[in-house]
Amino acid sequence: TVTGGGTGTFLFDAGSGLYTEVQPGSYFFGDVDYGKNDWGRSKGWTQSLLVAATVISRNPSRRTVVVDAGLKAVDLGSGPPLVLGEEQWSFANGGDEHGVVTVPEGDLPEVGERMYLIPSHVDPTFNMHRQLVCVRGEVVEDVLEIDASGPGF
């Protein structure tokens, strides 16, 4: 077995004829950075890892809401996450447990509403969690334990 490659180079590595397998690990989940690549859009790739966040307060005069997902829920090392389906909204660090989402126009989400964040970098975000909730549509199909997460992994 000759293995190599990764998410960023898997198309080139697979097509090179040098490898008998490639390991595009992040490809399965995706993140903001990989979603910007042409190969992702052209090959039918879709984002699958999302972090659920719930609105816990709102400030209509500032056009912001605070959500219950901060540095302990999403990695900001590669930039802020995106809000799924809301290209104009922006996420800012609100501390360990909170994020601040700016909504430039339209209705502000209500307290209790859920939004889904697309991590900017999947690997460290995944490492922060102990469970993966597998959802299809609105149905939870499985909850998987993540054994290799946290410090040292």
Phi and psi in degrees as a GROMACS rama.xvg file:
@    title "Ramachandran Plot"
@    xaxis  label "Phi"
@    yaxis  label "Psi"
@TYPE xy
-115.833  112.116  VAL-2
-113.883  152.993  THR-3
179.885  -173.572  GLY-4
78.6109  -179.316  GLY-5
-165.377  -170.296  GLY-6
-60.0123  -44.2278  THR-7
-68.6769  -22.2065  GLY-8
-123.721  7.02929  THR-9
-59.756  -36.317  PHE-10
-64.705  -41.3559  LEU-11
-70.078  -43.654  PHE-12
-65.542  -43.2386  ASP-13
-64.6969  -34.5851  ALA-14
-84.5001  -7.13391  GLY-15
-76.1434  -24.1894  SER-16
80.1791  1.37087  GLY-17
-86.0809  -25.6585  LEU-18
-111.768  146.773  TYR-19
-94.9111  -12.2309  THR-20
-153.936  153.043  GLU-21
-124.147  158.923  VAL-22
-126.112  73.7069  GLN-23
-84.1115  70.8878  PRO-24
-60.5646  -45.5724  GLY-25
-72.1286  -19.4814  SER-26
-56.1939  -37.0493  TYR-27
-61.0266  -39.8055  PHE-28
-98.1256  -46.6431  PHE-29
81.7259  166.706  GLY-30
-159.313  -178.968  ASP-31
-59.5807  -45.2582  VAL-32
-61.4494  -50.9828  ASP-33
-64.7026  -31.6451  TYR-34
-66.2774  -19.0387  GLY-35
-83.0339  -13.033  LYS-36
-75.7899  141.493  ASN-37
-60.7447  -37.6913  ASP-38
-62.1243  -30.8327  TRP-39
-66.4705  -50.364  GLY-40
-67.5147  -39.3757  ARG-41
-75.2323  -18.9784  SER-42
-104.618  13.3081  LYS-43
78.2087  16.3693  GLY-44
-67.9738  140.199  TRP-45
-131.282  149.939  THR-46
-67.7085  131.958  GLN-47
-120.583  -24.8667  SER-48
-93.987  121.399  LEU-49
-129.832  150.55  LEU-50
-109.661  120.962  VAL-51
-75.9511  135.984  ALA-52
-135.508  141.354  ALA-53
-113.964  136.644  THR-54
-69.284  125.721  VAL-55
-112.702  -16.1632  ILE-56
-159.483  163.484  SER-57
-142.857  149.742  ARG-58
-132.124  91.8876  ASN-59
-59.0617  -34.8491  PRO-60
-68.5523  -29.9616  SER-61
-94.0385  -8.78596  ARG-62
62.3517  40.0262  ARG-63
-128.303  156.675  THR-64
-130.478  150.683  VAL-65
-104.258  133.943  VAL-66
-115.731  162.198  VAL-67
-89.1574  34.5731  ASP-68
-132.742  111.917  ALA-69
-123.297  -145.656  GLY-70
-61.7805  -22.332  LEU-71
-84.0027  -5.28349  LYS-72
-114.994  -33.8872  ALA-73
-136.257  136.262  VAL-74
-76.2985  137.456  ASP-75
-110.752  6.96242  LEU-76
-61.4478  -28.5665  GLY-77
-105.826  16.5264  SER-78
112.027  177.903  GLY-79
-77.1792  156.902  PRO-80
-70.8446  165.832  PRO-81
-102.914  155.333  LEU-82
-92.8504  120.995  VAL-83
-54.3617  127.072  LEU-84
78.9491  1.81041  GLY-85
-130.604  78.7351  GLU-86
-62.9604  -27.6951  GLU-87
-87.2145  -13.1858  GLN-88
-78.8749  150.2  TRP-89
-130.734  145.275  SER-90
-105.145  137.447  PHE-91
-131.612  151.125  ALA-92
-61.7057  128.171  ASN-93
-118.231  12.2263  GLY-94
115.679  -169.017  GLY-95
-61.851  -42.4634  ASP-96
-105.704  -2.87591  GLU-97
-134.257  151.629  HIS-98
-128.188  152.99  GLY-99
-115.123  122.341  VAL-100
-109.609  124.084  VAL-101
-93.7884  130.287  THR-102
-116.5  97.79  VAL-103
-65.2103  -27.6952  PRO-104
-153.54  165.434  GLU-105
85.0737  -170.479  GLY-106
-75.6755  137.06  ASP-107
-75.2694  140.868  LEU-108
-60.0553  149.561  PRO-109
-84.5816  157.289  GLU-110
-58.0994  132.832  VAL-111
97.5482  -16.8149  GLY-112
-70.536  146.586  GLU-113
-102.991  141.39  ARG-114
-130.199  163.933  MET-115
-120.192  129.595  TYR-116
-100.535  136.868  LEU-117
-95.3099  113.962  ILE-118
-60.6757  144.689  PRO-119
-72.1768  -32.0806  SER-120
-138.794  114.008  HIS-121
-67.8265  -41.3192  VAL-122
-58.5908  -56.5029  ASP-123
-68.3617  -28.4086  PRO-124
-65.9735  -46.4986  THR-125
-58.7888  -39.4338  PHE-126
-64.7254  -18.9929  ASN-127
-83.3312  -7.8796  MET-128
-115.656  152.084  HIS-129
-102.785  -15.1147  ARG-130
-138.36  149.342  GLN-131
-116.434  116.951  LEU-132
-93.4683  116.188  VAL-133
-92.9987  115.868  CYS-134
-121.952  136.303  VAL-135
-123.317  116.085  ARG-136
67.2233  -118.628  GLY-137
-111.273  10.7814  GLU-138
-107.749  126.608  VAL-139
-77.1327  116.952  VAL-140
-95.0128  -25.4741  GLU-141
-166.487  157.546  ASP-142
-127.291  117.743  VAL-143
-106.182  135.744  LEU-144
-77.257  139.762  GLU-145
-105.261  102.363  ILE-146
-74.2453  -39.7876  ASP-147
-97.1528  74.138  ALA-148
-142.723  164.516  SER-149
93.9938  -173.634  GLY-150
-56.174  135.302  PRO-151
91.0389  -3.56462  GLY-152
